[in-house]
Amino acid sequence: MTQTWVPAAGNLGIDACPIAPSAPHHSPALSTFQTLLQTLSADLDGSAGSNRAVAARSQIAANADIDALKAWLARFAQTKTTFDSYRKEAERLLLWCVIELRKPLASLTHEDLLAYQRFLADPQPVDRWVMPAGRKRARGDPGWRPFAGPLSPASQRQAIVILNTLFSWLVHAGYLAGNPLSLFRQRQRHAAPRVVRYLDDTMWDEVKTTIAGLPRDTPRDLEHYHRARWLFTLLYLSGMRISEVANNTMGAFFARRDRAGVTRWWLEILGKGDKLRLVPATTELMDELATYRRALGLSPEPAVGETQPLLAPIGGKARAMTRSALHIIAKQVFARTADRVRARGPEHAHTADILAAASAHWLRHTAGSAMATGDMDLRHVRDNLGHASLTTTSRYLHSDDVARHQATEDGHRLGW
């Protein structure tokens, strides 16, 4: 049986895995990138694509789709979260156009991408494209597939935005003649007037109670307790994204004296879009950091340039945890809290449902809401969270909504 070579993601580029379109149950066996280049036929590698630009105008050395994608992805190599997200979308599209359409990315038309958008909402055939239910599988696993299931409308929009960025860059680089996605009708999305996925004070107190009540009977239990307490402390007091916790180290903490001679600690965060920001490391945050570091057998204060991750795996291994691993820790705490609240009776079901739905990113919203509704200058909240404008930060001003609700309650009645 003739196999078609299609890409699976590698580090900077795309390794290869053979999948036979007529035999979706065959397991993908990882091969090398060089094998892919040697095996992919000229009618599928993009070298003769119908949308190729004039070669003399190209600003990149790529003469095939995979090389062009590698050149594009190389721009994001320093930011793992962005790189992984962009690679995933490029990989999915390349797999789809080679396997389903039997044409290269460099020949895709506007109509093809309309079909791909429909495909994202329902990847078919399922056996070929969708991961079997259960544990997450590595790319070398026979059960690995590009999708975990149909993409939500928000994920579909995000995929198209990323691919539009890809095609625009390939046109600008002189690899493609035109961007087939530029003809898409893009509806302007307006930000929600207020952030709604956050925990109010009562719910946040319930979460803290859950963490305080975690078992500490064995050394391993104690490690779990300290790790959960430090993770939730860090997310709430700093307002960090979970990806920022995964990608930064304790060496990012530093101290400096102000003009009054007061030593103040700061946390330098490399965040979304490769933007650096400084977050005040309050006395409370530094006390909690010292407690966590002592539990790991480290000195209370971090050293400049220290490579110890902000959160360590159980066992004290000095390696960073993945974003998904941090997400699981947070979800476990929220689930425990929801179960405890739900056990009080049906009148607490609504609160329990909210807690069960919460994720680590809710803590960023909870932190922003707490800062914005307090006495802090909104500009300080903006800078702590790394927002580009006050418009984004103002979404955390729930006090205006409360006042509006009360005014409507008092002044707008039916009076049956």
C-alpha positions in Angstrom: 0.0 0.0 0.0 1.4 3.4 -0.9 1.7 5.7 2.1 1.4 9.5 2.0 3.8 11.4 4.2 2.2 14.1 6.3 3.6 16.2 9.1 3.4 15.9 12.8 5.0 18.6 15.0 8.5 18.5 16.0 10.6 21.0 17.9 11.3 23.9 15.5 9.7 22.3 12.6 7.8 19.3 11.6 8.8 15.7 11.8 7.0 13.2 9.7 4.5 10.5 10.3 3.1 8.2 7.5 -0.7 7.9 7.4 -2.5 6.0 4.7 -5.7 7.9 3.7 -7.4 4.7 2.8 -6.5 3.0 6.1 -7.2 5.3 9.0 -6.7 2.6 11.6 -3.0 2.2 10.7 -0.8 3.6 13.5 1.4 6.6 12.7 5.1 5.7 13.0 7.3 8.7 13.6 10.1 9.2 11.0 12.6 11.9 10.4 12.1 15.3 8.8 14.7 14.3 6.1 12.6 11.2 5.2 9.6 13.4 4.8 11.4 15.7 2.4 12.6 12.8 0.3 9.2 11.0 0.3 6.7 13.7 -0.3 5.9 14.0 -4.0 6.3 17.2 -5.9 2.6 17.6 -6.3 2.1 17.6 -2.5 5.2 19.4 -1.2 4.1 22.9 -2.4 7.1 23.5 -4.7 4.7 23.7 -7.6 1.7 25.1 -5.8 -0.8 27.1 -7.8 -0.6 30.0 -5.2 3.2 30.2 -5.2 4.8 33.7 -5.7 7.5 34.4 -8.2 10.6 32.7 -6.8 12.8 35.8 -7.5 10.8 37.8 -5.0 11.0 35.3 -2.1 12.7 36.5 1.1 13.0 33.1 2.6 15.0 30.1 1.3 12.0 27.7 1.5 10.8 26.0 -1.7 8.3 23.7 0.0 5.5 24.1 2.4 7.2 22.4 5.4 10.3 24.6 5.1 8.1 27.7 4.8 6.2 26.7 8.0 9.5 26.1 9.8 10.6 29.6 8.8 7.3 31.0 10.2 7.4 29.0 13.4 11.1 29.9 14.1 9.9 33.4 15.0 8.0 32.1 18.0 10.6 29.6 19.3 11.4 31.7 22.4 7.8 31.5 23.7 6.7 28.0 24.2 3.0 28.6 24.7 2.7 30.7 21.5 4.9 28.3 19.6 2.9 25.2 20.6 -0.4 26.9 19.7 0.8 28.1 16.3 2.5 24.8 15.5 -0.7 22.9 16.3 -2.9 25.0 13.9 -0.3 24.9 11.1 0.1 21.1 11.6 -3.6 20.4 11.5 -4.1 22.4 8.3 -1.1 20.7 6.6 -2.3 17.3 7.6 -5.8 18.1 6.3 -4.9 19.5 3.0 -2.5 16.7 2.1 -4.7 13.8 3.4 -8.2 15.0 2.6 -7.7 17.3 -0.4 -4.6 15.7 -1.8 -3.1 19.1 -2.5 -0.3 21.2 -1.0 -0.9 24.1 1.3 0.6 26.4 -1.4 -2.4 25.5 -3.6 -5.2 26.1 -1.1 -8.0 28.4 -2.3 -10.6 30.5 -0.5 -13.2 27.7 -1.0 -10.8 25.1 0.4 -10.5 27.1 3.6 -14.2 27.5 3.9 -14.4 23.7 3.8 -11.6 23.5 6.4 -13.5 25.8 8.7 -16.5 23.4 8.6 -14.1 20.5 9.2 -12.8 22.1 12.4 -16.4 22.1 13.8 -16.7 18.3 13.0 -13.4 16.5 12.1 -14.4 13.5 9.9 -13.7 10.7 9.7 -13.4 10.5 13.5 -11.1 7.4 13.5 -8.6 9.2 11.4 -8.7 12.7 13.1 -10.0 12.4 16.7 -8.1 11.1 19.7 -9.8 8.2 21.5 -11.3 9.3 24.8 -9.2 8.9 27.9 -5.6 9.9 28.7 -3.7 12.4 26.6 -1.4 10.6 24.2 2.0 11.4 22.9 2.7 11.8 19.2 4.5 8.4 19.1 1.5 6.7 20.6 -0.7 4.7 18.1 -3.7 6.4 19.4 -2.5 10.0 18.8 -4.6 12.1 16.5 -4.6 15.9 15.7 -7.9 16.6 17.5 -9.4 15.8 20.8 -12.9 16.5 19.4 -14.8 19.2 17.5 -13.6 22.7 18.2 -15.8 25.2 20.0 -16.8 28.3 18.0 -14.2 30.3 20.0 -11.5 27.8 19.2 -12.5 27.8 15.5 -12.1 31.6 15.4 -8.8 31.4 17.1 -7.6 28.8 14.6 -8.6 31.0 11.7 -6.9 34.0 13.3 -3.6 32.1 13.6 -3.8 30.7 10.1 -4.5 34.2 8.7 -1.3 35.3 10.5 0.5 32.4 8.8 -0.8 33.1 5.3 -0.2 36.9 5.6 3.4 36.2 6.6 4.0 33.8 3.8 2.7 36.4 1.3 4.9 39.1 2.9 7.9 36.7 2.8 7.3 36.2 -1.0 6.5 32.5 -0.7 2.8 32.8 -1.6 1.2 35.1 -4.1 -1.9 35.8 -2.1 -3.7 35.1 1.2 -6.8 32.9 0.6 -8.1 33.8 4.1 -8.1 37.5 3.4 -11.5 37.0 1.7 -13.1 35.7 4.9 -15.8 37.9 6.4 -14.5 38.8 9.8 -17.1 39.8 12.3 -15.7 42.3 14.8 -16.0 40.8 18.2 -16.6 43.1 21.1 -15.2 42.4 24.5 -17.7 41.5 27.2 -18.6 44.5 29.3 -17.4 42.8 32.5 -15.4 39.7 33.4 -17.8 37.1 34.7 -15.5 34.1 35.3 -14.1 35.0 38.7 -14.7 34.0 42.3 -16.5 36.4 44.7 -15.1 36.8 48.2 -17.2 34.0 49.7 -16.2 31.5 47.0 -12.5 32.5 47.3 -12.7 31.9 51.1 -14.1 28.4 50.4 -11.1 27.7 48.1 -8.7 28.8 50.8 -10.5 26.7 53.3 -10.1 23.6 51.0 -6.3 24.3 50.7 -5.9 24.8 54.4 -7.6 21.5 55.0 -5.5 19.4 52.6 -4.0 16.3 54.3 -0.5 16.7 55.7 0.0 13.2 57.3 2.8 12.0 55.1 5.8 13.7 53.5 4.1 13.4 50.1 0.9 14.9 51.5 2.9 17.8 52.8 4.5 18.4 49.5 1.1 18.5 47.8 -0.2 20.9 50.4 2.7 23.3 50.1 2.6 23.2 46.3 -1.1 23.9 46.1 -0.9 26.7 48.6 2.0 28.3 46.7 0.3 28.0 43.3 -2.9 29.6 44.4 -1.0 32.3 46.3 1.1 33.1 43.3 -1.8 33.2 40.9 -3.9 35.4 43.2 -1.3 37.9 44.5 0.5 38.3 41.2 -2.4 37.9 38.8 -0.2 35.7 36.6 -1.4 33.6 33.7 -0.8 29.9 34.3 1.5 29.8 31.2 3.6 32.5 32.9 3.9 30.4 36.0 5.1 27.5 33.8 7.6 29.5 31.8 9.3 31.7 34.5 11.7 30.9 37.2 12.5 32.0 40.8 15.5 33.9 39.5 12.9 36.4 38.2 12.5 37.7 41.8 14.8 40.5 42.7 15.0 43.2 45.4 15.9 46.9 45.1 15.8 49.9 47.4 13.6 52.9 46.8 14.6 56.5 47.5 13.4 56.2 51.0 15.7 53.3 51.6 13.0 50.7 51.7 13.9 47.3 50.1 11.1 46.2 47.9 10.8 42.8 46.1 9.7 42.5 42.5 8.8 39.7 40.1 9.8 40.2 36.5 7.5 38.2 34.2 7.9 37.3 30.6 4.3 37.2 29.5 2.0 37.1 26.5 3.5 38.4 23.3 7.0 38.3 24.8 6.3 41.3 26.9 8.2 41.9 30.1 6.4 43.4 33.1 7.2 44.0 36.8 4.8 42.8 39.4 5.2 43.9 43.0 6.2 41.0 45.2 4.4 42.0 48.4 5.5 41.1 51.9 2.8 38.5 52.0 3.9 36.9 48.7 7.5 36.8 49.8 6.5 35.2 53.1 4.6 32.5 51.3 7.5 32.0 48.9 9.9 31.6 51.8 7.6 28.9 53.3 7.4 27.0 50.0 11.1 27.2 49.4 11.9 25.9 52.9 9.5 23.0 52.2 11.7 22.3 49.1 14.9 22.5 51.2 15.9 25.8 49.6 17.0 29.1 51.2 14.1 31.4 52.0 15.0 34.0 49.4 15.8 33.2 45.7 19.1 34.2 44.1 19.3 36.4 41.0 19.4 34.2 38.0 18.2 31.1 39.9 16.8 28.5 37.5 14.5 26.8 40.0 11.0 26.8 38.5 8.3 28.8 40.2 6.5 25.5 40.9 8.2 22.2 41.2 7.0 18.6 40.6 6.5 16.4 43.7 9.9 15.0 44.7 11.7 18.3 44.5 12.9 17.9 40.9 14.2 21.2 39.6 12.3 21.1 36.3 9.4 23.2 35.2 5.9 21.8 35.3 3.8 21.9 32.1 0.8 24.2 31.8 -1.5 21.3 31.7 -0.1 19.8 34.9 -0.6 23.2 36.7 -4.1 23.3 35.3 -4.9 19.8 36.8 -3.7 20.9 40.2 -6.0 23.9 40.2 -8.9 21.9 38.9 -8.5 19.3 41.7 -8.6 22.0 44.3 -11.7 23.5 42.7 -13.4 20.1 42.5 -12.7 19.4 46.2 -14.2 22.7 47.1 -17.3 22.2 44.9 -17.9 18.7 46.5 -17.6 20.1 50.0 -20.0 23.0 49.3 -22.5 20.8 47.4 -22.6 18.4 50.4 -24.3 21.1 52.4 -27.5 20.8 50.6 -29.4 21.6 47.4 -29.5 25.3 48.2 -25.7 25.4 47.7 -25.8 23.7 44.3 -25.4 26.9 42.3 -22.3 28.0 44.1 -20.9 24.4 43.8 -21.5 24.4 40.0 -19.6 27.7 39.7 -16.7 26.3 41.7 -16.6 23.1 39.7 -16.4 25.1 36.4 -13.6 27.3 37.7 -10.0 27.0 36.3 -6.6 28.5 37.0 -7.4 31.5 34.7 -10.3 32.4 36.9 -7.8 33.3 39.6 -6.3 36.0 37.3 -9.8 37.4 36.9 -10.4 37.1 40.7 -7.1 38.9 41.4 -8.0 41.6 38.9 -11.5 42.1 40.3 -10.1 42.3 43.8 -7.5 44.9 42.9 -9.9 47.0 40.7 -12.7 47.1 43.2 -10.4 48.1 46.1 -8.6 51.4 46.5 -5.9 50.7 43.9 -5.4 53.1 41.0 -6.7 51.4 37.9 -3.4 52.2 36.1 -1.6 50.1 38.7 -4.0 47.2 38.1 -3.4 47.5 34.4 0.4 47.4 34.8 0.2 44.5 37.3 -1.8 42.4 34.9 0.1 43.4 31.8 -2.9 44.9 30.0 -2.3 47.1 26.9 -5.0 49.6 27.9 -7.3 50.7 30.7 -10.2 49.6 28.6 -9.3 46.0 29.2 -8.6 46.6 32.9 -12.0 48.4 33.4 -13.7 45.1 32.8 -12.9 44.2 36.4 -14.8 47.2 37.8 -17.8 45.3 39.2 -18.7 48.0 41.7 -20.3 50.0 38.9 -22.5 47.1 38.0 -23.5 46.6 41.6 -24.5 50.3 41.8 -26.4 50.1 38.6 -28.2 47.0 39.7 -29.2 48.6 43.0 -30.4 51.8 41.2 -32.5 49.7 38.9 -33.9 47.7 41.8 -34.9 50.9 43.6 -36.1 53.0 40.7 -37.7 50.6 38.1 -40.6 48.6 39.3 -43.8 47.1 37.8 -46.0 47.1 40.9 -48.5 44.3 40.2 
